[in-house]
Amino acid sequence: MKKSTLDTISILLAELVGTGLLVLLGCMGCVGVLGHVPSHFELCINFGLVVMILVQVFGCVSGCHINPAVTAAAWVYEMVSTKMALGYVAAQCIGAFMGFGMLKMLTPAVAFTDALEKGAGFCVTTPNAGITTAQAVGIEFLATGVLVLVCCGVWDPRNSKLHDSVPLKFGFTIGCLAVAAGPYTGASMNPARSLGPVLWNGDWTAHWVYWVGPLTAAFSIAFLYKTVFRREVPEPEYNRELTALNTEK
């Protein structure tokens, strides 16, 4: 098998496993039938820390998008080809489905039956009843837009040597956005994260919000940053005579 093929398999597998762990560990932190009911702040911190872990593990493999919206932004930023972007999204959606399935295997069934009796299902993202659908789309657009701005800032050529703290940056970003937008829409910012639980619970009410809002933000904000803010780093000028002397044997 060619090295390029192995690399592609490795990248897509990282996205599948990474998104699976995001849904598994993120939603596991939402379980409230085992003696402790987590607060909203705990849920937000948990998702942020999970993202931090995954970026540290898979960032060097695939960039750790684990989110179709991030992949869409990377495509606009010309970091992935169209074919590879589609592969990323497919791997992310499959991983989210598998991650939630694993959670169902490891968690008492009552956590899922009780949630279905009371609403759309356990860990299913739905807009708050107090806001309109248009407002829900706007919240998901806003939250995802901020996330994409952080991505574009990390990808900016001027930051190419400042990646040591990237896992922390993304972890805190997700935690902050979840705290702010969580009460409105659940702060998904990730179509795959929303898709996994829905496929297992079967309630598709307003699910389209979690595709339209994040993807619209990804395409538009990434294009805006690329057009207005991105700058290439000029290549250093070398002394040709000195370079020639250093290369002589």
N, C-alpha and C positions, 0 to 999 in steps of 0.2 A: 504494500500500500504506500502511495506517495506521501511524503512528509506534509505537503499542503493539505491533503485529505485528512490526515491524522490531526493536523492543527485545527481544521474546521470542525471535526468531530469533538475535539477537546473544548473548543470555544462554545459550541452549542450545548454540550453536556454541562458545562459550567453554568450556562444560563438556565438550563432545566433544573439542575440541582439547586442553584442559588434561589430561584423563584420558588421552588418547592419548599426550601427551608424558610424563606420569608413568610410564606403562608402558614406553614406548620408551626414555627416558633412564635410568629406574631399573633396568630389566632389562639395558640395555646395560652398565651398570656392573658387572654380574654375570658378564659374558663372561670366560672364563678360558682360551681356546684361542689367544690371539694373543700369547703370550709372557709375560703377567703374570697370575697368579692372585690376584685381590683377596681380602684378608682380610675377616673378618666385620665388623670396625670400618669398613673402607673402604666396604663395601656400605651400612652404616647411614648413614654420613656422606653418601654419594652420594644416597640417597633423601631425606635431610633437606634437602640443598642443592637438589635438584630441586623439592621442595615449596616451598622458600623462593622460588625463581625464579618458579614458577607463581602463587603468592599475590601476588607483586609485580605480575605481568603482568595476571592475570585477576581479582584481588580486587575491583577497581573495576567490573568488568563483571557478574559473576555471583555474587560472593562467593567464588569459587573453591572450591566444595565438593569437586569431583573425587572424590567418595566417597559412595556411597549412605547410609552411616551418618551422615555429616555432614548430608546432606540430610534424613534422618529426624529428626535432632536439631533442625534448623532448622524443620521442620514442627511438631514439638512446641512449639517456642519461638514459633510463630505468625509466622515470618518469611517463609514461602512457603505458597501455597495447596496443596491436595491435587492439583489438576490440574498445577500447576507442579512440584511435587515429583516426580510421576510422569514428567514431561518431563525433569527433571534426571537421574533414575536411568536412563532410556532412553538419553539422550545419553552418560552416563558409561559404560554397558556397551558401547555401540557404539564409543565412543572407545577403550576398553581393547582391544577386539578389533582395531581398526585399528592401534593403536599397536604391538601385538605382531606383527601382520602386517608392518608396516614394518620392525620389528627383524629379522624373518626374511629380508626382502629385502636387508638391509644387512650381515648377519652370515654367516660361513661355515657351511654346512649341518652341518659336523661338530659344532658346538656343540650342536645340537639332537638329532642322532642319538645322540651319546654320552650325553647326559642321559637320553634315552628308554631306552637300553639299561641304564642304571644305576638308573633310578627313574621317577618320574611324568612327568618332562620338564623342560626348561630353564625356570627361574624359576617353576615351579609350586609354590605353597605347600602343604605337607603337614605334619601334626603329626610331631614327633620320635617315633621308634619307642619311645623310653624312657618316654613319658607315655601316659596313657589318653585316650580320646576326650573324656571328661568334663573332664579336666584341660586339654585343648586348648581346649575351649569356654570354660573359665574364664579361661585366659590371654588369649584373644581378647576376652573380655568386659572383663577388667581393663585391657588396653592401650587398647582403644577407649574405655572409660569415662574414662580419663585424658585422652585426646584430646578427647572431648566436653566434659569439664570445662573444658579450655582454650578450646574454642569458645564455651561459654556465658559464660565470663569475658570474652572479647573482645566478645561480643554484649551483655553487661550494659549497660544505659543509663548506668551510672556510668562506663563506660569509653568512651563515645561519642567523646570527644576525645583518646583515647590510642591511636590506631591507626597511628602512624608506624612502629613496630617490629613490627607484626603478622607480616610475612613471616619475620623472624628468630625470633619466638616459635614459629611453627608449624614452621619448619625444625629448630630445636633440640628441640622436642617429639618430632617424628617420629624424629630421630636417637637421642634418649635411649630412647624406647620400643622402637626396633628393636634397640638394643644389649642391652636387658634381656630382651625377649621373643623376639627372633629365634631363639635356639637351641631354643626350645620349639615354636614353630609357624610360624616365618618372619615373625612380627609383621606380618601383612597389615593388619589393622584396616580393611580396605577390600574389600568384596565384589567391586567392579568390577575392582580390581587383580588379585584372584585369578581372576576369571572369564576375563579376556582370555587368559592363557596356557593355561588349561584347555581353552578352545574350540579352540585350535590343536593341543594335545597329546593331548586325548581321554581323559585319565585323571581320572576324577571321584571317586577315592577320598577320602573324608572332606571333599569340597568343601563340603558343607552346613555344616561347622563355621565356615567363613568368611562365612557369611550369618547363621547363628543367633547366634553370639557377638557380632559387631559390631552387628547390628541390635537385639538385645535390650539391649545396653549403651546404644545411642543413644536408644532410646525411654525407658528407665527412668532413666538418669542425667540426660538433658535435663529430664524431668518433675521429678526430684528437685531439680535446681538452680533450675528455674523456680518451684517451690513454696516452697522453703526459703530460697534465697539471693538470688534476684533482687529488686531494689528499683528502683522508678521514681524518676527524678530530679524533684524538685518544680520546677514552673515558677517562675521568679523573679517576685517581686512588683514591679510597676511603679508609679511615682508618676504617677497619672493626670493631675494638673495639669501636671507637667513634660512628660509625653508630649504633651499637647495644645499646649503652648507650642512644642515642637520641631517639631510638624507644621504649625504655622501658616505661611502664605506671606506 
